[in-house]
Amino acid sequence: MNPYRRLAVTAVVAIVSVGVAVASVATAPREDVEPTRSTATSPGAVWTLDAADVLGDEFATFEDPVGGRFGEVAGGVIDAGDVLVAKAGLINQESKEFERSELVGFDASTGVVRWTASADGIGHCSSTVVGSFVLCISGSDVVAVDSASGEVTRYPTGWNLFRVTADGADIYVVEGEEDGYSVRIHRGTLDDFDSRWSLTVDDTWVDPSNRLEIVTIAGGNGVARFSSGTALFDVETGELVDNFASPDCVRERSKRGDEVFFVVGRRCSDLFVFRSDLVDSTGRTIATADTELYQRVSVDALNAPDDPVMFGGTAFDPISGQTLWTADDYNFTSDVAIVDGVVIAQSVPARDLRTGAQLWSDDVEPVNTLPTAVHGGAAYVVDWQEILALDPATGSRRASVSIDSLVGNTDGRSEEVALQEIGGGVLVVNETRLNLLPPVSE
């Protein structure tokens, strides 16, 4: 297999009656039943979970229960603390639909399956849980899955649902007409979906094929990624803060703690006028470049809220917008990762985020691909044939593990992997296997 194909990717106005919640029970196991599903651990992993063992079928694969977080790499989990929730099923070779689908809850520290529940008709789950509940949608129902037991409860809404998400306490329901140009966001609870507020965003639409999570919460503001643009709203009042829609566009976005930064193109369809802005989640413009700028920040692990932000090869103070330093070997398309005050870019030396000084010595080889996860102070990189844990300050390797040993024989299915940070470490995501990497020593 060509090693470059391995992908590393380390995110309502009408008042209606909610109706009566309808509960169903997971298939097994319960607290009084010994878990029966386990997988032989791959070399270099703490534990391994095979989709084939979950479903009892050698052709089974994982699908991201949230959707679209890792590009074309299938799989992924929802982190509910002691339990991780995944989705496994079979792909119909004719229709390409995901069938015989099951949600599976498994122990975050051992990988042992605790329960499974039918996921037929259930999709687009939230990456954030409320208490022990994973939230998903099914038709016009909001579905709450108890991560501890697998019990499934449906809450009818009467709406055409696009997505549901949460902030750890309240839930946010996104709905609207399938072919309409108004989308509504409600904030409330499972008992009353719009008890806090409802927001209507006009001249907005959602493509049914969109797999991304629509609403994420960043500090005091919410970010809604529609097919027609990106809207910012105040989570306390439900008021619209800003809306980056035609003729503007959001080219990239990066999350840093409770903050989100956007690379916003102005007049994107104009062939002769180029301007790009770096905008924070309050809608404030931090910096401007007179060019068509693209920049992806694959991971942003900061030390302090006032750490500089990168924009087109230049570091800016996020509060004042002051230019701090510029590197000639970075350009307007340089993707970066920021880890513990270090700026890491492909094929160029790593630099100090605050001063721009070169940190890695000249005899340390720059990375070929950017880090996409951070754990225990190490930056994790998917390289050609292995996953590396690097010391961000020096570039030295702290650990490595073979991708082939983790993935095994996929029988012609994808060997591409992505990395996902979870509470217990770094999860290696693949469509047939999930592996938890052990923590690395200093």
Protein Blocks (a to p, Z undefined) as FASTA:
>chain_A
ZZklpccdfbafbdcdebjadddddfbdcfklccfbdcdddehiabdcdfklmnopakbc
cddfkgoplojagcddddehjaccdddddddfklopaehiacddddfklopafbdcdfeh
iahiafbdehjaccddehjaccdddfknopacdddehiacfbdcdehjaccdddddfkbc
bdcdddddfklmklmbccddehiacdfklmbdfbdcehjbccdddfkbccdddfklopaf
bdcddfbdcfbdcdehjbccddddehklbckbccdddddfkopafbdcddddddddfbac
dfbfklccdeehiacdfklopafbdcfkbcfklccddeehiacdehiacddfklopafbd
fklccdfbdcfbdeehiacdddfkbccdddfknopafbdcdfklmnopnehpafbdcddd
dfklccdddfkbccddddddZZ
